[in-house]
Amino acid sequence: MDLPSDKPSLSEPAATAKRAGMTDAAKSPGSGPEARTPRGFIDRRARDLVAERAILGAVSAVYERYGFEPLDTPAFEYADALGKFLPDADRPNEGVFAVQDDDEQWMALRYDLTAPLARFAAQNWETLAKPFRRYAYGPVWRNEKPGPGRYREFVQCDADTVGSARPEADAEIIAMAVEGLQAAGVPAGSAILKINNRKLLNGLMASAGVTEDGQKLAVLRAVDKLDRLGPDGVRLLLGEGRKDESGAFTKGAGLNAGAAERVLAFTAAGAGRAETLSRLANVIGGSAEGDEGLAELEAIDRALASLGVGADRAVFDPSVVRGLEYYTGAVFEAELLLDTLDDKGQPIRFGSVGGGGRYDDLVARFTGERVPATGFSFGVSRLAAALRAAGKGEAAAARGPVVVIVFDQARMADYFAVAGELRAAGIAAEVYLGQSGMRAQMKYADRRLSPAAVIIGEDEFAAGAATVKDLDLGRALSQGVTDNAAWRAERPGQVVVPRAELVAAIRKILDSQL
């Protein structure tokens, strides 16, 4: 880290501008710094934050029912703990955001939540109850080129079991992921966990005569493109190569026709779980590592069946390829099946919203001894965006507080008493604290997406009453809602109620939201 100089070469304002990354072009004469969000980062408001908070609360409850304890690790880890993401040990800022501490050790913002877990487990192994079962959530940071939907900061949620080599540990993680996604708001039947095993893939390589590491990698990358290119495109990538629509050529794995068809037969083996295992045995049977992978999937199948997770929610899919140099056994991926639309109403495909698998080598980086581990991770922001694109959970996430309209500045204490009464009943409420009149206050309440406004003027104070305006109804009618006539008939747009019945009137609006 550079130490500050006693004699700065820049004036203080100029130095401040330089530290902030300002240039003369970024400022207009006589103005302050330009207000701008750093590339790859976004501001998130109530809609996103409330939706993510609801997801995390629901998923955490599931994980804790399964006996997983919460764990929070620091945002920073020593850079050497992050391993494979750091190609430059002298200046490790490729892929991560790194700083050098005053003891000259490099620290980096965590890239994911798994590397910190491996460090924590290695550091505390002797005192932990083993297997160690934990879940965690929080922001992670990646120093990568940003793009559409690709941010440098996002929220992940992980659950992992460290210290068990049993396939049943994988099955429990899968079952928990299925239940967690449903608790997060994904309707039953709208997501599926696809499961494979890296040992099957290694057995496939052996049966196809693929022994060279570069060729293995090319085969796995080809298989990973099955969803996008289909069997014909993958067949080309398994052979000499493929030219895409732009004319760019991708060199293939160089397999002969027989070996390529063997790989495609492997990827096409998906059906019911038991039938898939039978088909896979016909393709790779006889390979010691492949047979071991089959046995592990059989144990996972039995455990999932006992946990009530059928093939409609978790299937064996030999085309699933994850973490080519990371996973050592079972791998799984959560695919969203919901129909989703973008902001322009066009269909979009979210596909995978999470994944995981068995990684038995990560803790060994610290201890030198292999420690079995398995886990599942999903992107909280991505899942929230997918649910929003499918029209799920939007209203609850967008709702603002009830707004108490102010008519008489001299009676602010009375308005605050109204808000306090609503809050004591568990209803979000606020008193308007601006200086505007009635119309502007109503516009403010509508912009906040408030469900209702409470109006108490001189007449209401004298009568011990309150006027309640149903803003939810007004928004529904303005959007041309024509269904649910009974709902509309029972909800007058504005009603005067005794002060003693104010909470009940507001509660009725909240409980009957469309």
Rosetta blueprint (number, residue, H / E / L):
1 M L
2 D L
3 L L
4 P L
5 S L
6 D L
7 K L
8 P L
9 S L
10 L L
11 S L
12 E H
13 P H
14 A H
15 A H
16 T H
17 A H
18 K H
19 R H
20 A L
21 G L
22 M L
23 T L
24 D H
25 A H
26 A H
27 K L
28 S L
29 P L
30 G L
31 S L
32 G L
33 P L
34 E L
35 A L
36 R L
37 T L
38 P L
39 R L
40 G L
41 F L
42 I L
43 D L
44 R L
45 R L
46 A H
47 R H
48 D H
49 L H
50 V H
51 A H
52 E H
53 R H
54 A H
55 I H
56 L H
57 G H
58 A H
59 V H
60 S H
61 A H
62 V H
63 Y H
64 E H
65 R H
66 Y L
67 G L
68 F L
69 E E
70 P E
71 L L
72 D L
73 T L
74 P L
75 A L
76 F E
77 E E
78 Y E
79 A H
80 D H
81 A H
82 L H
83 G H
84 K H
85 F H
86 L L
87 P L
88 D L
89 A L
90 D L
91 R L
92 P L
93 N L
94 E L
95 G E
96 V L
97 F L
98 A E
99 V E
100 Q E
101 D L
102 D L
103 D L
104 E L
105 Q L
106 W E
107 M E
108 A E
109 L E
110 R L
111 Y L
112 D L
113 L L
114 T H
115 A H
116 P H
117 L H
118 A H
119 R H
120 F H
121 A H
122 A H
123 Q H
124 N H
125 W H
126 E H
127 T H
128 L L
129 A L
130 K L
131 P L
132 F E
133 R E
134 R E
135 Y E
136 A E
137 Y E
138 G E
139 P E
140 V E
141 W E
142 R L
143 N E
144 E L
145 K L
146 P L
147 G E
148 P L
149 G L
150 R E
151 Y L
152 R L
153 E E
154 F E
155 V E
156 Q E
157 C E
158 D E
159 A E
160 D E
161 T E
162 V E
163 G L
164 S L
165 A L
166 R L
167 P H
168 E H
169 A H
170 D H
171 A H
172 E H
173 I H
174 I H
175 A H
176 M H
177 A H
178 V H
179 E H
180 G H
181 L H
182 Q H
183 A H
184 A L
185 G L
186 V L
187 P L
188 A L
189 G L
190 S L
191 A E
192 I E
193 L E
194 K E
195 I E
196 N E
197 N E
198 R H
199 K H
200 L H
201 L H
202 N H
203 G H
204 L H
205 M H
206 A H
207 S H
208 A L
209 G L
210 V L
211 T L
212 E L
213 D H
214 G H
215 Q H
216 K H
217 L H
218 A H
219 V H
220 L H
221 R H
222 A H
223 V H
224 D H
225 K L
226 L H
227 D H
228 R H
229 L H
230 G H
231 P H
232 D H
233 G H
234 V H
235 R H
236 L H
237 L H
238 L H
239 G L
240 E L
241 G E
242 R E
243 K E
244 D L
245 E L
246 S L
247 G L
248 A L
249 F E
250 T E
251 K E
252 G L
253 A L
254 G L
255 L L
256 N L
257 A H
258 G H
259 A H
260 A H
261 E H
262 R H
263 V H
264 L H
265 A H
266 F H
267 T H
268 A L
269 A L
270 G L
271 A L
272 G L
273 R H
274 A H
275 E H
276 T H
277 L H
278 S H
279 R H
280 L H
281 A H
282 N H
283 V H
284 I H
285 G L
286 G L
287 S L
288 A H
289 E H
290 G H
291 D H
292 E H
293 G H
294 L H
295 A H
296 E H
297 L H
298 E H
299 A H
300 I H
301 D H
302 R H
303 A H
304 L H
305 A H
306 S H
307 L L
308 G L
309 V L
310 G L
311 A L
312 D L
313 R L
314 A E
315 V E
316 F E
317 D L
318 P L
319 S L
320 V L
321 V L
322 R L
323 G L
324 L L
325 E L
326 Y L
327 Y L
328 T L
329 G L
330 A E
331 V E
332 F E
333 E E
334 A E
335 E E
336 L E
337 L L
338 L L
339 D L
340 T E
341 L E
342 D L
343 D L
344 K L
345 G L
346 Q L
347 P E
348 I E
349 R L
350 F L
351 G L
352 S E
353 V E
354 G E
355 G E
356 G E
357 G E
358 R E
359 Y L
360 D L
361 D L
362 L L
363 V L
364 A H
365 R H
366 F H
367 T H
368 G L
369 E L
370 R L
371 V L
372 P L
373 A E
374 T E
375 G E
376 F E
377 S E
378 F E
379 G E
380 V H
381 S H
382 R H
383 L H
384 A H
385 A H
386 A H
387 L H
388 R H
389 A H
390 A L
391 G L
392 K L
393 G L
394 E H
395 A H
396 A H
397 A H
398 A H
399 R L
400 G L
401 P L
402 V E
403 V E
404 V E
405 I E
406 V L
407 F L
408 D L
409 Q H
410 A H
411 R H
412 M H
413 A H
414 D H
415 Y H
416 F H
417 A H
418 V H
419 A H
420 G H
421 E H
422 L H
423 R H
424 A H
425 A L
426 G L
427 I L
428 A L
429 A E
430 E E
431 V E
432 Y L
433 L L
434 G L
435 Q L
436 S L
437 G L
438 M H
439 R H
440 A H
441 Q H
442 M H
443 K H
444 Y H
445 A H
446 D H
447 R H
448 R L
449 L L
450 S L
451 P L
452 A E
453 A E
454 V E
455 I E
456 I L
457 G L
458 E H
459 D H
460 E H
461 F H
462 A H
463 A H
464 G L
465 A E
466 A E
467 T E
468 V E
469 K E
470 D E
471 L H
472 D H
473 L H
474 G H
475 R H
476 A H
477 L H
478 S H
479 Q L
480 G L
481 V L
482 T L
483 D L
484 N L
485 A H
486 A H
487 W H
488 R H
489 A H
490 E L
491 R L
492 P L
493 G L
494 Q E
495 V E
496 V E
497 V E
498 P E
499 R H
500 A H
501 E H
502 L H
503 V H
504 A H
505 A H
506 I H
507 R H
508 K H
509 I H
510 L H
511 D H
512 S L
513 Q L
514 L L
